[in-house]
Amino acid sequence: MWYDFQYKDGQYCVEDVPVKDIADKVGTPCYVYSNSALDGDFEVFQDSLEDVDPIICYSVKANSNLAVLRTYARMGVGFDIVSGGELYRVLQAGGDPAKIVFSGVGKTKDEMRTAIEAGILFFNVESFEELIALDEVAKKMGKKAPVSVRVNPDIDPNTHPYISTGLKKSKFGIDIKAAMEVYRSAAQMGGIEVVGVDSHIGSQVFDLDPFTQTIRKLAQFAGELKNEGIEIQYIDIGGGLGINYREEDSPPHPKEYAEIILRETSGLPYKIVLEPGRVLVGNAGVLVTRVLYIKEAPSKKFIVVDAGMNDLLRPALYGAYHQILPADENFGDVESAEVVGPVCETVDVLSSEAELPDVGAGDVLVILSAGAYGFVMSSNYNSRPRSCEVMVYGEQFHIVRERETLNDLVRGELIPDFLK
Ligand SMILES: *Cc1c(COP(=O)(O)O)cnc(C)c1O
């Protein structure tokens, strides 16, 4: 919630903790999450969707820190996973396997086996070959794998091309026209139990119309399945609801999302499954960094900070915007500057359009809305240890992932005998 991130007595705070105190204690860069915001943003989403009464499966790939997953697991939330690694994390965090859906185009047989063993809600199958593999694995185990087929509705979500997933040209899902044939086969397979239909059209979606069209297509398709004698229980409409990165952004409220779901599915006998990621965690975390140098170049002013594209990839990957504020509240005149990291790449820019008051070396800056697709996309590029992650709880803060050490950087690397 916005009030978990604000200035108090001149210091930018997460809940009741000044980020400067955290920076002094654990170093920078560091991700800081608010437990209260995680709770609050989830409650807004859940309350808004009360009349839909969906199974909410948090999309783990948005932020997979164990403490974040634990926060949801304790509230009884389900999980949308895309790998065996995410399954492992969810189980470590005490998540309920019966509320896990498993998405992704490239599940291995090992991952399938582990997920069947765990007893997940269903697999979102993305190709006919995957279906055959899953059938084989399940039969060998003497079990039936619950399956939804991810259909590709060929709908443009009007978002960044890199995060559009429901267009005909995308690698995701099975073309909705070809999907019926896949369901007919699935219904005959001894290791498969058909339970639902699924779609996920993209991320950071602001326009409700593509969702409306998708849900309509899914509901219609479910009806066609019924006519074929294939009865399903679940319609999974994926995730993708957008959030504010700029103050002037106006993403749809989850209540408006609920309205279109109700409109398209009321009276139908299906349980709705949702896979929200960004909308639950995006505004529940910030990245805290420290200014290293100010560099006045002829064309512009650069602020060189100690966080780079290896810590927060979104600006470099999608040209994404993140607002940046000084930790010390400063009412002085603002000036345009480019905030850049230390990585040796031209695209290592955290904001090309920051508006900041006069800051200098040693000052702490806060990069907002970094809770989703932040730490999870971080890497060791340029041999930079990954940052630590902190969770704030009222007046307390806790390290929920330690900063990597130099030893961590070379862990597992070996120099073979012939080089000794
Ligand atoms: C990434 C992803 C989501 C979550 O998307 P958000 O935009 O973060 O809500 C949901 N489902 C699938 C299959 C995904 O790949």
The ligand as a MOL file (V3000), in Angstrom:
LIG
                    3D

  0  0  0     0  0            999 V3000
M  V30 BEGIN CTAB
M  V30 COUNTS 15 15 0 0 0
M  V30 BEGIN ATOM
M  V30 1 C 4.3710 -14.1990 -15.7150 0
M  V30 2 C 3.1370 -14.9730 -15.6640 0
M  V30 3 C 2.0750 -14.5740 -14.8300 0
M  V30 4 C 2.1050 -13.3180 -13.9930 0
M  V30 5 O 2.0530 -12.1580 -14.7530 0
M  V30 6 P 1.9020 -10.7290 -14.0340 0
M  V30 7 O 1.9050 -9.7680 -15.1510 0
M  V30 8 O 3.0790 -10.5710 -13.1330 0
M  V30 9 O 0.6100 -10.7480 -13.2880 0
M  V30 10 C 0.9560 -15.3780 -14.7750 0
M  V30 11 N 0.8770 -16.5180 -15.5100 0
M  V30 12 C 1.8680 -16.9250 -16.3260 0
M  V30 13 C 1.7190 -18.1780 -17.0940 0
M  V30 14 C 3.0270 -16.1690 -16.4340 0
M  V30 15 O 4.0010 -16.5720 -17.2530 0
M  V30 END ATOM
M  V30 BEGIN BOND
M  V30 1 1 1 2
M  V30 2 1 2 3
M  V30 3 2 2 14
M  V30 4 1 3 4
M  V30 5 2 3 10
M  V30 6 1 4 5
M  V30 7 1 5 6
M  V30 8 2 6 7
M  V30 9 1 6 8
M  V30 10 1 6 9
M  V30 11 1 10 11
M  V30 12 2 11 12
M  V30 13 1 12 13
M  V30 14 1 12 14
M  V30 15 1 14 15
M  V30 END BOND
M  V30 END CTAB
M  END
